[in-house]
Amino acid sequence: MLLGEIFELVQLVFVVAFTVFLANCVDYDILFANKFVNHTDSSKVTLPDAFLPVDVCSARIRDNVFVIFIMVISGVFWLHRLIKFIYNVCCYWEIRSFYINALKMSMADLPYFTWQEVQARIIEIQKEHQICIHKKELTELDIYHRILRFKNYMVAMVNKSLLPIRFRLPFLGDSVFYTRGLKYNFELIFFWGPGSLFENEWSLKSEYKRGGNRLELADRLSSRILWIGIANLLLCPVILIWQILYAFFSYTEVIKREPGSLGARCWSLYGRCYLRHFNELDHELMSRLSKGYKASSKYMNCFMSPLLTVVAKNVAFFAGSILAVLIALTIYDEDVLAVEHVLSSITLLGVGITICRSFIPDKHMVFCPEQLLKVILAHIHYMPDHWQGNAHRYETRDEFAQLFQYKAVFILEELLSPVITPFILIFCLRRKSLEIIDFFRNFTVEVVGVGDTCSFAQMDVRQHGHPAWMSAGKTEASIYQQAEDGKTELSLMHFAITNPQWQPPRESTHFISQLKEKVHREATGGQPGNAPENHAFTSTHSLQSESEPRSLIANLLVGPPSLASLHLGREGSIINHLSIGVSEGASALRSLSPLSTSIHMRGSFPSSRLPRPDHPAVAAGRAMAGSGTDARTISSGSSAWEGQLTSMVLSEYASTEMSIHALYMHEMHKQQSRGELSRHTWHRQESDESSESVHDDVEAIRNLPRSNTFPFATTPNQEGAALQSSSQRRYGGTTDSLCGGPRFQRTARMPMGGWSEESQTGRHHEPVPEEGAEDELPPHIHKVT
């Protein structure tokens, strides 16, 4: 980290100095051979001949006011970075001392330790030395909250569509604009800049916790956003020049070496924020998204235009013909390269052929977008409802492209960011000042020993659960308090699987245990005859396709022999092994024992490199298999290599378990949505034939497992509340009504970002106060122990 920041300072000096030198100290007439240079000898013109004398160069710089302005602004920015670097050096030294002295980890061994091992040692140190004086013991969630405090707020604001990053543009339709520059300004305004909402790194200012002066605080925030927007507008030319120069110096060599790199795709900044769980570290997020990269690329490549393919093939043919002739002439006589523009032509033709090839699909590719989208969902865990069943449509592809964009689009957005960001701040973000103030007041909780954190990051299904995501009967959240797209439930499952030692609240524990039991019960209860009705079967079987027959299985479920039966083949062979394969897979995922891991390692790697049966790590693993202790925390007892291998395998198990639960939760969510629509349809049918079919469907529903989280096993009041909550589906700020009928109507936003609910049946939530009552609002701040 220290070395990286040193080179960042050097890069800034190099870019500015080199650009000024190129603009003022080079005679381009001599460089381009437009001016004759009289040499005393007959030697050719060399590169130093094009450099101007030092006095001439200095005079040109002094006479150029714009260059002096650029250098002054760059110097101020460099000094700011230098001060920040000196401060970070002190912080890095403290971190180094903490790892060596407190955690007993040497710098040589540190790269071989896993995060779970570091976290376990921090928790043990807290018990012995009380590094946090406000509480006796630290939990895994406390550590995550300290690291991800501000990122959890950003994830929650994107989830609630509070940030102005989605726009409807003429001719372009719905578009997303979220760049590093815009993100930097958001964090500057909210978290750490002068006059921000936080007074330090762990505490929200007290005035923002009270509702009495919310309008005054909103006006103050609006004025601050305006001034920051004006500052961005004034600095726009300087930042724009810097972005262009940095992109030119960074990507020119890459484009020359790999011309097709601009046609490659990457996860957008918005995609990383939209797909991020609450309390998910950077390396956990990138590992998850990287596993879904290949399937995502294949899905996007399914949508090749036949017209564009024909054009690309012919352009590649013509360009390749000319390139072949030039190469042949060059091989025959290398003096051909000395002819003007020959080398440039060869380079441009090569780049053009590479670009054309990116538009020509693989002739062996099979069009199976639905199956690919299921594979993607297994890794990214989030997907709007209207994507399911519409994977073959260009609308779905365009929306997915907002999450998974071209590298060229990413570079273009970063170049346009200095121009567009000031206008977004001034004209879009300012209008949301009141909603932002209300958000931080309503969704900030004080955690003892941690400070102020986002309440969504508590992952409490009672406070922020969504009835349409298996939280019916467990949540008391209003529509304003509910997290969208199942963010609370999926984040809770991800954190519980990643940190099995963590003890969640009672309601969350009940939700997790019921969900795991339901997945295991339906997996073990599946029979070949009724396999299509089994949700675990549906989620797993939907992953199989002609082009991806083993995509999830080969990447996720490869493991010990108990999981081998899940290696499913083509042509529906899954049905023959369903009752055995799925049940054993669920059992293996449920146990996650280190013993089975060691069996898998013996079968996959040379036995001489693996721990013996009497090895301390294996013995400890056997003991922990029965007690439920996380095996990932014991790998430090063996060698560094063995610990890394064990942790890697167990991490894959956790990833597999989360993928299966994510698929199952989406399947249940889809079944619940269909069931709600079907119930309304049944009531409108009056013929005897329709009544018979309704009776059969009701009987089928009664045969399904019933629990508090099952969508059809609810009381009438719970059904009404769940139906009304699920009648709103949102993806990035667009709200659609899925359930018709006079009782459920789309409502308008309230000033505090809530919803006014008309004719609500079932559970009644407290209404959000109007603007006129802001003086008497109680502080929405809670203390969590």
Stockholm file with secondary structure:
# STOCKHOLM 1.0

chainA/1-785         MLLGEIFELVQLVFVVAFTVFLANCVDYDILFANKFVNHTDSSKVTLPDAFLPVDVCSARIRDNVFVIFIMVISGVFWLHRLIKFIYNVCCYWEIRSFYINALKMSMADLPYFTWQEVQARIIEIQKEHQICIHKKELTELDIYHRILRFKNYMVAMVNKSLLPIRFRLPFLGDSVFYTRGLKYNFELIFFWGPGSLFENEWSLKSEYKRGGNRLELADRLSSRILWIGIANLLLCPVILIWQILYAFFSYTEVIKREPGSLGARCWSLYGRCYLRHFNELDHELMSRLSKGYKASSKYMNCFMSPLLTVVAKNVAFFAGSILAVLIALTIYDEDVLAVEHVLSSITLLGVGITICRSFIPDKHMVFCPEQLLKVILAHIHYMPDHWQGNAHRYETRDEFAQLFQYKAVFILEELLSPVITPFILIFCLRRKSLEIIDFFRNFTVEVVGVGDTCSFAQMDVRQHGHPAWMSAGKTEASIYQQAEDGKTELSLMHFAITNPQWQPPRESTHFISQLKEKVHREATGGQPGNAPENHAFTSTHSLQSESEPRSLIANLLVGPPSLASLHLGREGSIINHLSIGVSEGASALRSLSPLSTSIHMRGSFPSSRLPRPDHPAVAAGRAMAGSGTDARTISSGSSAWEGQLTSMVLSEYASTEMSIHALYMHEMHKQQSRGELSRHTWHRQESDESSESVHDDVEAIRNLPRSNTFPFATTPNQEGAALQSSSQRRYGGTTDSLCGGPRFQRTARMPMGGWSEESQTGRHHEPVPEEGAEDELPPHIHKVT
#=GR chainA/1-785 SS CHHHHHHHHHHHHHHHHHHHHHHHSBCHHHHTTCSCCCCSSSCCCCGGGGBCCHHHHHHHHHHCHHHHHHHHHHHHHHHHHHHHHHHHHHHHHHHHHIIIIISCCCTTTGGGCCHHHHHHHHHHHHHHHCSSTTCSCCCHHHHHHHHSHHHHHHHHHHHTTCSSCEEEETTTEEEECCCHHHHHHHHIIIIISTTCSBSSSSCBCGGGGCSTTHHHHHHHHHHHHHHHHHHHHHTHHHHHHHHHHHHHHHHHHHHHHCGGGGGSEEECHHHHHHSCCTTCCHHHHHHHHHHTHHHHHHHHHTCCCHHHHHHHHHHHHHHHHHHHHHHHHHHHCGGGGGSTTHHHHHHHHHHHHHHHHTTSCCTTCCCCHHHHHHHHHHHHCCCCGGGTTCTTSHHHHHHHHHHEEEHHHHHHHHHHHHHHHHHHIIIIIGGGHHHHHHHHHHTEEEETTTEEEEGGGGCCHHHHCCGGGTTTTTCCCCTTTSCGGGHHHHHHHHHHHHCTTCCCCHHHHHHHHHHHHHHHHHHHTCCGGGGGGCHHHHHHHTTCCSSCTTHHIIIIICCSHHHHTTCCCSTTTTGGGHHHHHHHHHHHHHHCCHHHHHHHHHHHSCGGGSCCTTSHHHHHHHHHHHHTCCGGGSGGGSCHHHHHHHHHHHHHHHHHHHHHHHHHHHHHHHHHHHHHHHHHHHHHCCSHHHHHHHHHHHHHHHTSCCCTTSTTSCCHHHHHHHHHHHTEEEETTEEEECSCSTTCCCCCBCTTSCBCCCSCCSSCCCCCCCGGGGGGCCCCEEEEC
#=GC SS_cons         CHHHHHHHHHHHHHHHHHHHHHHHSBCHHHHTTCSCCCCSSSCCCCGGGGBCCHHHHHHHHHHCHHHHHHHHHHHHHHHHHHHHHHHHHHHHHHHHHIIIIISCCCTTTGGGCCHHHHHHHHHHHHHHHCSSTTCSCCCHHHHHHHHSHHHHHHHHHHHTTCSSCEEEETTTEEEECCCHHHHHHHHIIIIISTTCSBSSSSCBCGGGGCSTTHHHHHHHHHHHHHHHHHHHHHTHHHHHHHHHHHHHHHHHHHHHHCGGGGGSEEECHHHHHHSCCTTCCHHHHHHHHHHTHHHHHHHHHTCCCHHHHHHHHHHHHHHHHHHHHHHHHHHHCGGGGGSTTHHHHHHHHHHHHHHHHTTSCCTTCCCCHHHHHHHHHHHHCCCCGGGTTCTTSHHHHHHHHHHEEEHHHHHHHHHHHHHHHHHHIIIIIGGGHHHHHHHHHHTEEEETTTEEEEGGGGCCHHHHCCGGGTTTTTCCCCTTTSCGGGHHHHHHHHHHHHCTTCCCCHHHHHHHHHHHHHHHHHHHTCCGGGGGGCHHHHHHHTTCCSSCTTHHIIIIICCSHHHHTTCCCSTTTTGGGHHHHHHHHHHHHHHCCHHHHHHHHHHHSCGGGSCCTTSHHHHHHHHHHHHTCCGGGSGGGSCHHHHHHHHHHHHHHHHHHHHHHHHHHHHHHHHHHHHHHHHHHHHHCCSHHHHHHHHHHHHHHHTSCCCTTSTTSCCHHHHHHHHHHHTEEEETTEEEECSCSTTCCCCCBCTTSCBCCCSCCSSCCCCCCCGGGGGGCCCCEEEEC
//
